[in-house]
Amino acid sequence: MAIEIPPQIIKEIAEWLEMGMLCFYDKTTGELEFYPDELRDPGFDDELWKDTIKKVKKNRKNYIPFEGMSSLEGFRVMADFVDNINDMRTRSKFLDAISRKKSYSNFNNLLSYYPNLREQWFAHKRERYIEFVNKQLLTQ
């Protein structure tokens, strides 16, 4: 039986994941629990999150877990965005930026010179994260 999660909650899950959190949807109450993903933030202070971590681990069967994108998946989202930049000259600059080491930093630095593209990027990334959450939901 597929679980239906309201679109606003899906959006919220996507936002938490984008910030580097693990997110857990309680199937019985509809509430969200979240805490930092240790793989993405190995130095996080688990003392601040111990109650939430304990609650989720104790009741694991009540939750649907959601994880953030891998760096490869994140890169694909970025590359797809670049592939859809209409202006060939601008697209070429972004392709160059993401083809070098530190592609994320290069990409973000270049975005600062293109405010309209920056806004489009955030919308694109938000939409792709929502799709990512929905795909995870389908596998539950």
N, C-alpha and C positions, 0 to 999 in steps of 0.2 A: 504494500500500500504506500503510495507516494505521499509525502508530507507536503502540505501547502504552506508556504511561508509568504506573508504579505510583502508586496514589492518594496514598501518602505523599510522593512526589516532586512530584506535582501540588500538594499542600498546601504544600510547601516553596516551590515556584515562586510560588504565590499570596502567601505571606508576604513573599518578597523584593520582589515587585512592589508590594505594599502599602506597603513601606518606601521606595519610590521608586527601586528598582533596575531595570536591564534584566537579563534572565535568559536563559541559553542552555543548552539541554539537548543534551549530546553523544550523538548517535544510536548511536555505536559503543561508548562506554564506560558510558553512563548517568549520567555525572557532570554536575553543574551548574557553570556559571561565571556570575558576575554582577558587575556594577559599576554605579555610579550613573548614572542617566539624566541626561544633560547638559541636556536640556530642562527637567527638573524641579529640577535642582540645578546651575545654570550655573557656580557657583563651586567645584565639587568639585575636589579636588587630583588631577588625572589621573596625577601622578607615583606616587601610592600604588597605582594600578590599572593602570599601564602594561603590566606583564607579562600580566595577564589580558586586557586590551584587545587587545594584540598577538597573543596566542594565539588569541582568538576571530576576529579579522580574518584571520589567516593561514589558518585552517581553517574559514572561514565555511560551507562546504558540509557539514561534519560536524555542524553545530548547528541546532537548531530554536530560533529566537528568540522571546522573549515580551516584550511591552511592557505597561506599566501602563495603567490606565484613563485616558481623557481626563477633564478636569474636568467635562465634560457628563455622561459616563457615571457618574462619581463622584457627581454631583448627583442623577442618576436613582436610584442606589442609596439615597441618603439620603432622597429624596422617597418612594420606595416604602416605606421603613421607617416614615416618618412616617404615610403613608396607612394603615398597619396597626396604629397605636396604638389600642387599644380605647376608652380613656377619652376621650370627646369634648372635654372641657375641656383635658386634657393635649395631645391632638392639635392643638387650636386654637393652643396656645402654640407648639408646634413648627412648625406651618404658618406662623405669624407670623414666627418666627425665621428660617426658610429663605427667606422671601419678601423679606427686606430685604438690603441690601448686606452683604457679609461673611457670607454664609449659613453657611459651614462653621464660622467662629468662633462665630457665634450658636448654632448647633446644638450644638457641643461644650460651650460654656459652659452651656447649658440642661441638657444631659445630666448635668452634675455634680450637679444637684439631684435626679436620678432614677437612683439606683444600679441598680435592677432593669432599667430601660430601657437603661442604659449597657451592662450585660452582654448584653442582648438585641441591642443595636446591634452590638457586636463580633462576636457569633455570626452575625448577618445579613450583615454586611460580609464576614466570612471566607467564608461560603457563596457569596456573590455573586462574590467574587474567584476561588474555585475554579471556578465556572461560567464565568467569563470566561476563565480559562486553558484550560479544556476546549474552549470555542468557538474559541480561537486554534489549538488543536491540530487541530481538525477542518479548518482551512483549510490545513494543511501538506501 
